[in-house]
Structure formats: C-alpha cells, structure tokens
Amino acid sequence: AFLKYINEKIKPNHKPKNPPIKFEDFKNLKPFHWRIDFGWIIKEGGFDIVIGNPPYGKLKNLKIPKEDKNKLSRIYKALYDNIGTNIDFYKLFLKKGIDLVRNEGYYSFLMPVMFWGDYDSFELRKIYYTYNIKKILHFPLDTTMDLFNRVINYEVSIFVLKKIKIDNYSICVYPHISIEDARQMNKINEVLLTKEYIFNNSPLGRLPLFKNSKIEKEILFYLKRYYKFGEYDNGKSLGYILEGKLHETNHKKYLSKELTGELAVASNHIKDWFVDLIPKCEEKRWIKNGEEFRSKKLNNKIMGAKTVGELMNISPKLICRQMVNRGEKKKLHFAIHYGNEILTNGVRTIILKNLDKEYNKLFLALLNSNILDWYIKTHSLTYNIKPYELEELPIIPIDDKIIIQLSKLTDYILYLVFIERLNLCDNNLSKFGIDLINLIIYELYFKEKFHEDGLYSKPKEYLLEAVSKHLKPIDYDKYAELYWKQQLENNLTPEEEQELTQLEEQNLKIIKEVYESIKNDDKIINLINKIKSHKWIKVIERTE
C-alpha cells in the first residue's frame, strides 16, 4: 500500500505494469516509514524515551500568502488541540511528542522558555503539569547564544518528564544558568518548587524563575496578602489593558515619516516617565488620513468609546513599550499621556476606570517601581508586556494620603525627566527622586514586615510621613501643556510664553529646595538606610 501511494505521488497516471518504482527497487532502497517501522511500538503503548529539539517560529511569521496561513492554521488546530491561538511550531511537536511516550516513559525537549509562562500556552502547559515533571533547566539569552554559536536567539529551557499522572510533586528547577554554569552542570544549584506552589502563586501556572529562591519565595508569599490589579475593584479589574489600535503592519498605509500635522505615538517614543512628542521626520511618527482611522469602530465599547477616535480622547492613559529590548535590566517603562494622539500596537495601554490625574500619577509610580518590575520579571518569560502579567500585579491598599503625597513626588520626577530631555538640568535630581519614591513604595508594601523584623517600632509609613513634611506642590501638568502647545502648534500668546518661563523657573526652584531639605533631614536619611539594609530590598535591588 505504501509503495502504491508513493508511485501515485510520483506519477499519478502511470501504468500498473510500469510503475516509477518497482517492488524489487523498493526493497533495495529500504525506505523508512513511520507506521511500518514504528507502528508496533505505538500499538504497544509508545516509546520508552522521546527526546527532541523542535523547530521554533510562529505560523503568522511565515512568508507565505495570508490565505495559506489561514488554511494551515485550520489544519493544525483540527489535528492538535490545546496549541493556543497564535500557533508556534514547537507546540505541535510538544503535543505530538507527549502522545508518543508510553506510560511511565521519559520525555525531554529543548524549547523556548516562554512555554512555562505565556498565556497562549496555558492549556497545553496544564496538560504537562498533570505528569511528573522532574527537571526544568533555564538558559538565559546570553547563555543560549553562547552554547548555540549565536544561531538561537531565544531564551530556552530543557525539561525532563516522566509520563505518570500525579496530583502534586516537586520539580527541580535550575534558573538563570550562566555560561560558566553550563560548562559544569554538576555544580549548579537547584530550586525545588511543587506543582501546588506554582499554581497557588499564579492561576495560569506561570513558572517563577528565582535568583535567590529562599528570600524570593518569602517575598511572593508575603505579597499574596494584596489584591491583584485584575481583581482589586470588588473582584474586577482596576482598568482596561489594551494595545494601541493602529497596527504597524496591517494599517501601514496610515503611517508616514513625513510631516502631516498629526502625530502618532509608537513604542520608540516612550521612555521611563516620558512621552516624546517632538515633531520630526522619522518612521512611525506621523498619521495620514487620521480622520478616517479615528472613525474605525472598536470591537467592544471601552469607557463609553465606540470608535478609535473616542478611545484616544480618553485621558489620562498610562502607556509603556509593549516589547522591551533584549538585555534590558528593567521591563516596565511607563509614562502618563494626556493627549489624543493615535497609539500604535507597539504601545501597551492602561486606562484606569478612575480618570483622576492624581490617582493615575500614583499608579504611574507603582508601575515604574522596582518592586513591581521585580515581580513581573520573576514570572515573565517573554520580551512582551502581556495584559495577564499586569492583571496579576499586587496592588497596595490606596487612600487619599498616599495619592496626594505620591502624586506630588511623581510630579517632581515627571518634571525633572522632562527638562533633562531638553538638557535643562542634569539627572542627579531625578535619580534621587526615583530612588526616594521606590523606597517609599517598598515601605507601603513591606511596613508590616519591617515591623516584624524590628526595623520599625510600628507598621507605619514613617518615611512617607517624614518626606511629606518637605513636599511642596508644583504645576507639572500646566508646564507640559504649554510646552507641547509651543512645540506642536507654535502659537503661544505672550502671556502663555511668560507663564511657561515662570513655571520652568518656579518648578525647578521648588524641587531644588525640597531636595536640599530632604537631604539634610537626618531622620529621613536614617529611614532610607534602614530600608536599604533589609534583606528583601537587597534581593529585589540585586545588591546581595
């Protein structure tokens, strides 16, 4: 039957007495055929051991016509269930591979580490966790590139699994294997994680990759006391998490590098605390036919908005780069955006249900904090900022005092980062402000722990209270409004020009005075040193 099949493939209309390949030739060739050579193994339950290094790559990135991609997608989803919506070829092999292993057999693959954390792999990952995963080894990007002579540009993992159903078990995880460690594997340290721990820590079963497992486990357990972003509002999310609506590939006709009078905001225009709206000729900077694009209907209504234009009119928005550069130490790079510029799909956007400016500034500080950046990096196994990652962030209880004081300090940072970009001052002031706001946020999250460990006499916000006595309000919002009006419209009135100059001088003068008074407050310096000395802070800051 197999020979007949081959001959029909080679020459569909051949004469039966004169086939392209005769039986004697076929015997001499000794061809490999899966069902003939291995059918009996599958019939008896499968292989004792399956080892593989499958191809990586997404179907959508193949350079073939879109209709062919759609056909392949339908075929793969019909043949393999639980492979996710955004098909990656390695998952096809994962699905097939586990079926080829006999019960109590062993299975090991080298594959992208993102499988252990991304949402699209959840259903398949859940199936894998039903079996006894013995080991998971994680190779960071620099290690992977060294081991594979820079051919593989992924962080990868190797797992070893025994195909036996088991409710709970321990997995030996080897995270962050360095180039040096990879050459002496017998000396690397393991982290024991139970399946139960992984799912208690993340409903999606996202694998945490620790650098200091004992202390980082303690921190994660402690943070479970706080509601997550996605459940904070009586079980519902605090806001809407979406991507910019102009797709840089599918909507390319609306983008221009030539001045059109209407700005676009893409990922490269977003820095820490700052959105670059400087009008210049560059890729993904300008919008063509903006009115047409703004009239496009949204799939679902958001905060009353039915069209792209109505959505862009909602203000403020918290925005960050959806994809971070490989090798970046920090993952979260948020800024606050008041304008109605069209955002591209490279921009991750949060629209809080509470649109109060001070409330949004507080969340800007939280999202840019080292503690939430550490939290997201511990679980995030891709270079993207995914909605489910943001939904899982733990959020402290919020009251008016915290909003008022942290929004003042956030104004300082926003203003300082802004004028640094304009080369109007050095970065010493903003660096001090960012360090200070990080320490205050540590206190807000860990004050009970500080008290428990004898660092604080009571679980109170000592640093926040001490710093608040020095803070004076500045008008960052008005300054930014006038500055961008000058840059984008070039039509400030003489009174507005004078106000812009005065605000520039007054804001900086106030900040410098506050900076000096805080630096000379011994109580504050003592509290700063106390917080920095705590073992949890040292681990998060990677100073220990």
Secondary structure as UniProt FT lines:
FT   HELIX           2..10
FT   TURN            12..13
FT   TURN            16..17
FT   HELIX           23..29
FT   HELIX           34..43
FT   TURN            44..45
FT   STRAND          47..52
FT   HELIX           59..61
FT   HELIX           66..79
FT   HELIX           89..100
FT   STRAND          101..112
FT   HELIX           113..116
FT   HELIX           119..121
FT   HELIX           122..129
FT   STRAND          131..139
FT   HELIX           141..147
FT   TURN            148..150
FT   STRAND          156..165
FT   STRAND          170..174
FT   HELIX           179..182
FT   HELIX           185..187
FT   STRAND          191..194
FT   HELIX           195..201
FT   TURN            203..204
FT   HELIX           213..223
FT   TURN            224..225
FT   HELIX           229..231
FT   TURN            234..235
FT   STRAND          239..243
FT   TURN            248..251
FT   HELIX           252..254
FT   STRAND          255..256
FT   STRAND          263..265
FT   HELIX           267..269
FT   STRAND          270..271
FT   TURN            272..273
FT   STRAND          274..275
FT   TURN            283..284
FT   STRAND          286..287
FT   HELIX           290..294
FT   STRAND          297..302
FT   TURN            303..304
FT   STRAND          305..307
FT   HELIX           308..312
FT   STRAND          317..321
FT   TURN            326..327
FT   STRAND          334..337
FT   STRAND          342..344
FT   TURN            345..346
FT   STRAND          347..352
FT   HELIX           357..367
FT   HELIX           370..379
FT   HELIX           387..391
FT   HELIX           400..421
FT   TURN            422..423
FT   HELIX           428..452
FT   TURN            453..454
FT   HELIX           462..468
FT   TURN            469..470
FT   HELIX           476..488
FT   HELIX           494..519
FT   HELIX           522..533
FT   HELIX           535..540
FT   TURN            541..542
//
